[in-house]
Amino acid sequence: MNRIFYMVIRNLFRVPVWFYRIWRMGLPKDTHTDEERYDYLRHVVKTVNRTGRIKVEVQGIENLPSDNGFILFPNHQGLFDVLALMEACPNPFSVVVKKEAAKIILVKQVIKALDGFSIDRQDIRASMEIITKMAEKVKMGKNFAIFPEGTRSREGNKLLAFKGGTFKSAVNAKCPIVPVALIDCFKPFDENSSRKQTVQVCFLKPLYAEDYQNMKTIQIAEMVHDKIQEEINQKIG
């Protein structure tokens, strides 16, 4: 938490402007394009990360599909994950977060600006409705990121099991699935320090509809889980 306090202090004079502009972008009548909103939010994120003394190393950009309409499936390590993803990914994407996170000030405004969703994982019916809406948006060319673990791992770079239900959106949309390995993303906010920190974001080769068309969602979840864990294990030795 030292780093969050450090980030706030260093950006105190910028926060009111950021908040106002992001709030305006989330209003129904806002005329900015998805790209313009994302570019502004990404600029903010890069500034926050830089002033927070966090370096984001990115690998596998070439693995991102050339056409929009894909879903990123990263492992979940903590509060910093979305900041790392946004700095790393040049393609605009929206997010699906748990409802508790969506109630936090500024996070709430960012979700609206990105046209994202909050999900109550305890309400299966409502969750499936969100997954269906997400699939429809992906079919129209929007990109999304969703954490298939459902909650953050408390074991650093060791993944929890992936939930098959989160992959129904990709199956319904018949879209590319992009596994994303987040490495050491738990450290910036979990460690009680504001010293320089480096995290890694690795975009792995995507799975296309023909690669998983004959698989059950739980099988897809297990395969994506294993690909990410294997990448992490290789990187950390």
Protein Blocks (a to p, Z undefined) as FASTA:
>chain_A
ZZmmmmmmmmmmmmmmmmmmmmmmmpmklcbdfklmmmmmmmmmmmmmmmnopacddehk
lmpcfbghiacddddfbjklmmmmmmmpmbdcdddddfklmmpghklmmmmmnopadddf
klmmlmmmmmmmmmmmmmnopacdddfkopacfehjaccdddfklmmmmmmnopacdddd
dehklmmmmpgcfbdcdddddddddddfklmmmpcfklmmmmmmmmmmmmmmmmnZZ
